């Protein structure tokens, strides 16, 4: 009987080249997936930052509008029988108005919005002190609240009567410190690479300190202009 010879076994597997190619392919796929993951994280962070900055700008815009619109014809100081009710120039305004309930201890407050040099550019800051017992320098007693950083070029403008008290016009300086302007504008060249912009801010002052029909009509013109309905208030600057 002829003995049966065992057949040699045939073993299957991957060659070294195939293993290297598979490893390289897996590495490429993982790198692409990681890159997409990081891109997604950056897009999410960028979107959240844009939303946060837009919300902050909206809150500041509304806060400035509300406070200016509530300016009162109350005396801040009386220097040599010269009553100071409202002060303003291109870089700051000072007036009396109520504060929001969560910031107020009762009674009107002397408030000041001003532009100051910050770490990068000009900052919009806000200072306040109670009118009751107010003394010059009280607004500087505490550090102001920074509302916006790096606002670029900025200026306040004021709508008031001309010297004949017959018409109203815009000016970069408020000369009639014993009365409140008809309206106040804050123009900021606030631009960001993400497209965030400062909306135009023109605020009619609600109080009628002089009881003048012309003032009331001018305020209505400003409101109409804000709503895009036209108006007769002159936009010329002195």
Secondary structure as GFF3:
##gff-version 3
##sequence-region A 1 238
A	DSSP	alpha_helix	16	69	.	.	.	ID=ss1
A	DSSP	beta_strand	77	79	.	.	.	ID=ss2
A	DSSP	beta_strand	82	84	.	.	.	ID=ss3
A	DSSP	beta_strand	87	88	.	.	.	ID=ss4
A	DSSP	beta_strand	92	97	.	.	.	ID=ss5
A	DSSP	three_ten_helix	101	103	.	.	.	ID=ss6
A	DSSP	beta_strand	109	117	.	.	.	ID=ss7
A	DSSP	beta_strand	122	130	.	.	.	ID=ss8
A	DSSP	three_ten_helix	138	140	.	.	.	ID=ss9
A	DSSP	beta_strand	145	148	.	.	.	ID=ss10
A	DSSP	beta_strand	154	161	.	.	.	ID=ss11
A	DSSP	beta_strand	168	171	.	.	.	ID=ss12
A	DSSP	beta_strand	183	188	.	.	.	ID=ss13
A	DSSP	beta_strand	201	204	.	.	.	ID=ss14
A	DSSP	alpha_helix	213	226	.	.	.	ID=ss15
###
